């Protein structure tokens, strides 16, 4: 497709050529008109000359007539006869000169008639003279007088024609002078237009040359950057000119096979020499498919350097048609060795992770069965010992039994919390649209005894329907309510407020970089013992406790489970607390609106 610059130059050239042709046409027409005007002026002068010759020849004929009348010498008839022939030639010339002049044509006819009558008068006078050469008869005098009148009329005709010709000559001279005066203007205008076109062409060519120079500089810089980027990224480019069936390799493609740039001719046969023998057939089939279907999908193969180093390469290409319809295949070849190695490392780590998951599953089985079974026996034997041998046990023995019962109870609680945490990590994450109010009611029902015992009051907003992992969200609600009940003030009924609102992510500092535009904000606020704000992040750590075992029961796992559940839902949980005022847990869960 032609560029705007080339279109502009073509348009300027066509317009300039058209202007020059138009000016040339105008000049040709002007010069033709000027030539016609000059010819008319020349004809005018010639006509005047012929008329003057005509009157002169008539005078010569008249002189010959008078000489003959006076002397009767026939020698005077020779100039008369010559004048007659000259007058005939003058009339023929006048016919040619005034053929297109309507006014002069009529006058010429009258002139011819008068001249003819004048010559009739000449002949009549000659005949009268022959009768009597010595006496001027009355009839001869009358004839001479008539001839003089005819001569006057001829002079008047010629004077009238000369006057008319003079007016035509004056008019033609004015037109000729005007056209002669315009001629320099036409030439000057042509020169100015030509100079303007040349100047515009020069400015455009200068601008294009400057742009071309800048483009060449940019291309040179781009070429250098491309070569450097190929080296840095371990990539290369190649071109297949389909019609010529020729290849062109970039410098870095030679480096990828362990050779110096342009060290061998860029052909498939030469490149195949470096391909691993196990991958040669497959690569050849892919290339043949490329040549047949003019497309090369991602193809992986290995190359062997001269020093024995094996590198993994990956190639692909795309067909490109230029403005002239010439097909060219543009290809990229990348060193994928690191990618392959990283994939192997990931595979190894996945295998290790699978083994770890199996071990964790085994631990869950042990924790849920093998560990709890002896714990249940210990608790059973302690109960039997306390009930059957209580009369034989000393006070210190009874104290030991109570401590053992308390330790076994904590052990059972710890095992159950660990199982709950492991299930949070490994359970299937199936998101289902769920009524959050039902999950909250189920959580309160689960904690009914503790709520009744503490005489707690739970105030809750209407919660929306959300896509969540149902049992995890229910466990989240159980843990947060249980945490507020556990750390309530002595002899003060707990009040737990649960609120909800939809917020824009950009308006909240903690989530303003989230990929989601909206979040559900769910807040759990209580009036318990609270905590120092410096511990706001530590309370979510596994096995972390802010209070001693003798003050408050617990394993330090409950809030860690809450954090894990919120993270499973791509949200965050934030804790705020003030000692003896209460604690607030804010949950942000993303959603699409």
Helices and strands as residue ranges (DSSP letters): H 4-71, H 76-97, H 102-131, H 138-233, E 235-241, E 246-249, H 251-256, H 268-272, H 277-293, E 296-304, E 310-321, E 327-335, H 337-365, I 366-370, H 371-388, G 390-392, H 395-426, E 432-435, H 436-446, H 448-454, E 457-460, E 465-468, H 470-486, E 495-504, G 505-507, G 509-511, E 518-525, G 533-535, G 538-540, H 558-568, E 572-578, E 582-591
